[in-house]
Amino acid sequence: MEVFVGTDPDDACPDNPSDDAWPPDMDKDARVTILDVLMHKPKLSGPYDRRYDLNTDGSVNILDVLLYKATLGMSCTNP
C-alpha cells in the first residue's frame, strides 16, 4: 500500500516536514489528527491523487476517510 500511495515503506515516521513516511499523516507532523482527515476534502471532488487513495481502489472517496478511524489520535517517533 505504501508503494502505491507513494510513502516510504522503509520509514515508519517522518523525519522532517518533507518526509512522506506514514500514509495517514498527510501533513507530515508525526501525528494523525482531524487536520489530516480534512486534507481529503478537496481531493474528493478534484483530480485523482493516489497519495489520498489509502485503500488503493483507484478513487479517493469516503472509504479512504473511514480508514482514519483506526489511526486517529496516534503519533509516531523515530528511533
OpenMM code with the backbone's topology and positions (N, CA, C; nanometers):
from openmm import Vec3, app, unit

residues = "MET GLU VAL PHE VAL GLY THR ASP PRO ASP ASP ALA CYS PRO ASP ASN PRO SER ASP ASP ALA TRP PRO PRO ASP MET ASP LYS ASP ALA ARG VAL THR ILE LEU ASP VAL LEU MET HIS LYS PRO LYS LEU SER GLY PRO TYR ASP ARG ARG TYR ASP LEU ASN THR ASP GLY SER VAL ASN ILE LEU ASP VAL LEU LEU TYR LYS ALA THR LEU GLY MET SER CYS THR ASN PRO".split()
positions = [
    Vec3(0.0817, -0.1181, 0.0000),
    Vec3(0.0000, 0.0000, 0.0000),
    Vec3(0.0871, 0.1260, 0.0000),
    Vec3(0.1960, 0.1242, 0.0753),
    Vec3(0.2799, 0.2438, 0.0805),
    Vec3(0.3456, 0.2732, -0.0537),
    Vec3(0.3839, 0.1710, -0.1260),
    Vec3(0.4404, 0.1938, -0.2591),
    Vec3(0.3341, 0.2570, -0.3486),
    Vec3(0.2104, 0.2098, -0.3400),
    Vec3(0.1015, 0.2629, -0.4214),
    Vec3(0.0764, 0.4100, -0.3919),
    Vec3(0.0660, 0.4478, -0.2644),
    Vec3(0.0351, 0.5874, -0.2303),
    Vec3(0.1577, 0.6773, -0.2339),
    Vec3(0.2760, 0.6179, -0.2380),
    Vec3(0.3977, 0.6973, -0.2539),
    Vec3(0.4694, 0.7322, -0.1248),
    Vec3(0.4331, 0.6674, -0.0132),
    Vec3(0.5070, 0.6909, 0.1096),
    Vec3(0.6235, 0.5933, 0.1183),
    Vec3(0.7124, 0.6178, 0.2111),
    Vec3(0.8339, 0.5376, 0.2239),
    Vec3(0.8081, 0.4145, 0.3102),
    Vec3(0.8016, 0.2950, 0.2522),
    Vec3(0.7737, 0.1745, 0.3305),
    Vec3(0.8857, 0.1366, 0.4270),
    Vec3(1.0042, 0.1940, 0.4101),
    Vec3(1.1167, 0.1638, 0.4978),
    Vec3(1.1312, 0.2631, 0.6121),
    Vec3(1.0379, 0.3572, 0.6217),
    Vec3(1.0448, 0.4620, 0.7239),
    Vec3(0.9080, 0.4719, 0.7903),
    Vec3(0.9021, 0.4443, 0.9188),
    Vec3(0.7734, 0.4398, 0.9894),
    Vec3(0.7218, 0.5772, 1.0314),
    Vec3(0.8066, 0.6770, 1.0304),
    Vec3(0.7674, 0.8081, 1.0808),
    Vec3(0.8445, 0.9168, 1.0059),
    Vec3(0.7799, 1.0301, 0.9757),
    Vec3(0.8514, 1.1364, 0.9042),
    Vec3(0.9689, 1.1912, 0.9857),
    Vec3(1.0798, 1.2124, 0.9195),
    Vec3(1.1979, 1.2700, 0.9840),
    Vec3(1.1940, 1.4222, 0.9818),
    Vec3(1.1203, 1.4783, 0.8856),
    Vec3(1.1101, 1.6227, 0.8707),
    Vec3(0.9842, 1.6524, 0.7880),
    Vec3(0.9466, 1.7794, 0.7735),
    Vec3(0.8226, 1.8128, 0.7024),
    Vec3(0.8178, 1.7747, 0.5538),
    Vec3(0.9282, 1.7338, 0.4959),
    Vec3(0.9250, 1.6924, 0.3555),
    Vec3(0.9312, 1.5398, 0.3408),
    Vec3(0.9381, 1.4680, 0.4523),
    Vec3(0.9488, 1.3218, 0.4501),
    Vec3(0.8094, 1.2597, 0.4574),
    Vec3(0.7639, 1.2058, 0.3473),
    Vec3(0.6314, 1.1446, 0.3396),
    Vec3(0.6437, 0.9972, 0.3753),
    Vec3(0.6378, 0.9663, 0.5057),
    Vec3(0.6694, 0.8316, 0.5516),
    Vec3(0.5522, 0.7517, 0.6057),
    Vec3(0.4460, 0.8158, 0.6511),
    Vec3(0.3371, 0.7447, 0.7182),
    Vec3(0.2077, 0.7762, 0.6454),
    Vec3(0.1445, 0.6796, 0.5813),
    Vec3(0.0287, 0.7071, 0.4954),
    Vec3(-0.0823, 0.7946, 0.5545),
    Vec3(-0.1291, 0.7752, 0.6771),
    Vec3(-0.2378, 0.8609, 0.7238),
    Vec3(-0.1932, 0.9998, 0.7693),
    Vec3(-0.0645, 1.0254, 0.7757),
    Vec3(-0.0118, 1.1539, 0.8218),
    Vec3(0.0089, 1.2472, 0.7021),
    Vec3(-0.0995, 1.3083, 0.6576),
    Vec3(-0.0937, 1.3913, 0.5368),
    Vec3(-0.0111, 1.5178, 0.5541),
    Vec3(-0.0102, 1.5752, 0.6753),
    Vec3(0.0658, 1.6986, 0.6950),
    Vec3(0.2071, 1.6739, 0.7497),
    Vec3(0.2436, 1.5482, 0.7621),
    Vec3(0.3805, 1.5049, 0.7953),
    Vec3(0.4317, 1.5610, 0.9285),
    Vec3(0.3417, 1.5646, 1.0284),
    Vec3(0.3814, 1.6151, 1.1595),
    Vec3(0.3955, 1.5041, 1.2639),
    Vec3(0.3957, 1.3788, 1.2188),
    Vec3(0.4124, 1.2600, 1.3042),
    Vec3(0.2925, 1.2351, 1.3956),
    Vec3(0.1770, 1.2948, 1.3621),
    Vec3(0.0528, 1.2724, 1.4365),
    Vec3(-0.0617, 1.2593, 1.3376),
    Vec3(-0.1594, 1.1777, 1.3701),
    Vec3(-0.2787, 1.1669, 1.2865),
    Vec3(-0.3906, 1.2397, 1.3606),
    Vec3(-0.4339, 1.3514, 1.3025),
    Vec3(-0.5362, 1.4358, 1.3642),
    Vec3(-0.6472, 1.4642, 1.2644),
    Vec3(-0.7454, 1.5367, 1.3096),
    Vec3(-0.8559, 1.5761, 1.2217),
    Vec3(-0.8044, 1.6604, 1.1043),
    Vec3(-0.6935, 1.7288, 1.1222),
    Vec3(-0.6366, 1.8072, 1.0121),
    Vec3(-0.5964, 1.7172, 0.8952),
    Vec3(-0.5447, 1.5997, 0.9247),
    Vec3(-0.5101, 1.5039, 0.8185),
    Vec3(-0.6363, 1.4592, 0.7448),
    Vec3(-0.7420, 1.4340, 0.8205),
    Vec3(-0.8693, 1.3931, 0.7605),
    Vec3(-0.9240, 1.5041, 0.6710),
    Vec3(-0.9206, 1.6272, 0.7209),
    Vec3(-0.9749, 1.7405, 0.6450),
    Vec3(-0.8993, 1.7666, 0.5152),
    Vec3(-0.7760, 1.7254, 0.5069),
    Vec3(-0.6987, 1.7436, 0.3832),
    Vec3(-0.7565, 1.6618, 0.2681),
    Vec3(-0.8425, 1.5650, 0.2990),
    Vec3(-0.9058, 1.4842, 0.1942),
    Vec3(-1.0175, 1.5594, 0.1218),
    Vec3(-1.0761, 1.6585, 0.1857),
    Vec3(-1.1939, 1.7249, 0.1280),
    Vec3(-1.1732, 1.7714, -0.0163),
    Vec3(-1.0683, 1.8477, -0.0470),
    Vec3(-1.0526, 1.8907, -0.1864),
    Vec3(-1.0220, 1.7759, -0.2830),
    Vec3(-0.9706, 1.6664, -0.2304),
    Vec3(-0.9354, 1.5523, -0.3153),
    Vec3(-1.0568, 1.4676, -0.3509),
    Vec3(-1.1661, 1.4827, -0.2748),
    Vec3(-1.2863, 1.4034, -0.3006),
    Vec3(-1.3523, 1.4407, -0.4328),
    Vec3(-1.3403, 1.5674, -0.4717),
    Vec3(-1.4030, 1.6099, -0.5972),
    Vec3(-1.3025, 1.6622, -0.6991),
    Vec3(-1.1774, 1.6706, -0.6620),
    Vec3(-1.0752, 1.7203, -0.7534),
    Vec3(-1.0141, 1.6089, -0.8346),
    Vec3(-0.9043, 1.6386, -0.9023),
    Vec3(-0.8361, 1.5348, -0.9801),
    Vec3(-0.7827, 1.4248, -0.8877),
    Vec3(-0.7784, 1.3050, -0.9391),
    Vec3(-0.7318, 1.1897, -0.8617),
    Vec3(-0.5884, 1.2101, -0.8157),
    Vec3(-0.5639, 1.1809, -0.6894),
    Vec3(-0.4306, 1.1888, -0.6313),
    Vec3(-0.4091, 1.0603, -0.5509),
    Vec3(-0.3243, 0.9729, -0.6001),
    Vec3(-0.3077, 0.8422, -0.5364),
    Vec3(-0.2568, 0.8532, -0.3935),
    Vec3(-0.1957, 0.9622, -0.3568),
    Vec3(-0.1486, 0.9815, -0.2187),
    Vec3(-0.2649, 0.9750, -0.1192),
    Vec3(-0.3838, 1.0135, -0.1633),
    Vec3(-0.5012, 1.0156, -0.0759),
    Vec3(-0.5870, 0.8897, -0.0913),
    Vec3(-0.5471, 0.7998, -0.1765),
    Vec3(-0.6216, 0.6758, -0.2015),
    Vec3(-0.5701, 0.5669, -0.1074),
    Vec3(-0.6028, 0.5797, 0.0201),
    Vec3(-0.5459, 0.4929, 0.1229),
    Vec3(-0.5894, 0.3471, 0.1135),
    Vec3(-0.7015, 0.3202, 0.0473),
    Vec3(-0.7417, 0.1795, 0.0313),
    Vec3(-0.7041, 0.1255, -0.1066),
    Vec3(-0.6351, 0.2030, -0.1839),
    Vec3(-0.5765, 0.1658, -0.3141),
    Vec3(-0.6783, 0.1090, -0.4127),
    Vec3(-0.7997, 0.1640, -0.4135),
    Vec3(-0.9023, 0.1128, -0.5048),
    Vec3(-0.9161, 0.1946, -0.6328),
    Vec3(-0.8303, 0.2941, -0.6518),
    Vec3(-0.8340, 0.3720, -0.7744),
    Vec3(-0.9210, 0.4957, -0.7682),
    Vec3(-0.9754, 0.5273, -0.6503),
    Vec3(-1.0507, 0.6513, -0.6355),
    Vec3(-1.0401, 0.7004, -0.4924),
    Vec3(-1.0457, 0.8316, -0.4776),
    Vec3(-1.0427, 0.8927, -0.3449),
    Vec3(-1.1865, 0.9216, -0.3064),
    Vec3(-1.2326, 0.8576, -0.1987),
    Vec3(-1.3710, 0.8740, -0.1567),
    Vec3(-1.3830, 0.8508, -0.0061),
    Vec3(-1.5060, 0.8433, 0.0422),
    Vec3(-1.5322, 0.8282, 0.1849),
    Vec3(-1.4694, 0.7010, 0.2416),
    Vec3(-1.4500, 0.5993, 0.1608),
    Vec3(-1.3879, 0.4764, 0.2095),
    Vec3(-1.2444, 0.5010, 0.2562),
    Vec3(-1.1762, 0.5940, 0.1917),
    Vec3(-1.0406, 0.6301, 0.2348),
    Vec3(-1.0460, 0.7064, 0.3670),
    Vec3(-1.1405, 0.7947, 0.3797),
    Vec3(-1.1558, 0.8726, 0.5028),
    Vec3(-1.1906, 0.7817, 0.6209),
    Vec3(-1.2743, 0.6833, 0.5988),
    Vec3(-1.3137, 0.5921, 0.7068),
    Vec3(-1.1957, 0.5147, 0.7642),
    Vec3(-1.0893, 0.4987, 0.6883),
    Vec3(-0.9709, 0.4277, 0.7376),
    Vec3(-0.9025, 0.5020, 0.8518),
    Vec3(-0.9328, 0.6302, 0.8668),
    Vec3(-0.8719, 0.7080, 0.9752),
    Vec3(-0.9198, 0.6638, 1.1127),
    Vec3(-1.0316, 0.5955, 1.1200),
    Vec3(-1.0844, 0.5524, 1.2491),
    Vec3(-0.9786, 0.4743, 1.3287),
    Vec3(-0.9008, 0.3933, 1.2610),
    Vec3(-0.8003, 0.3100, 1.3285),
    Vec3(-0.6775, 0.3872, 1.3740),
    Vec3(-0.6489, 0.5026, 1.3155),
    Vec3(-0.5247, 0.5727, 1.3469),
    Vec3(-0.5441, 0.7119, 1.4068),
    Vec3(-0.6654, 0.7632, 1.4079),
    Vec3(-0.6896, 0.8973, 1.4589),
    Vec3(-0.6428, 0.9087, 1.6039),
    Vec3(-0.5613, 1.0084, 1.6294),
    Vec3(-0.5070, 1.0291, 1.7642),
    Vec3(-0.3715, 0.9637, 1.7872),
    Vec3(-0.3265, 0.8836, 1.6932),
    Vec3(-0.1961, 0.8167, 1.7089),
    Vec3(-0.0831, 0.9104, 1.6690),
    Vec3(0.0350, 0.8802, 1.7183),
    Vec3(0.1548, 0.9529, 1.6768),
    Vec3(0.2670, 0.8515, 1.6611),
    Vec3(0.3732, 0.8949, 1.5982),
    Vec3(0.4883, 0.8080, 1.5792),
    Vec3(0.6158, 0.8834, 1.6157),
    Vec3(0.7202, 0.8102, 1.6407),
    Vec3(0.8503, 0.8691, 1.6695),
    Vec3(0.9577, 0.7898, 1.5962),
    Vec3(1.0632, 0.8553, 1.5671),
    Vec3(1.1775, 0.7883, 1.5041),
    Vec3(1.2724, 0.7407, 1.6141),
    Vec3(1.3348, 0.6277, 1.5871),
    Vec3(1.4297, 0.5755, 1.6889),
    Vec3(1.5481, 0.6683, 1.7088),
] * unit.nanometer
topology = app.Topology()
chain = topology.addChain("A")
for resn in residues:
    res = topology.addResidue(resn, chain)
    for name in ("N", "CA", "C"):
        topology.addAtom(name, app.Element.getBySymbol(name[0]), res)
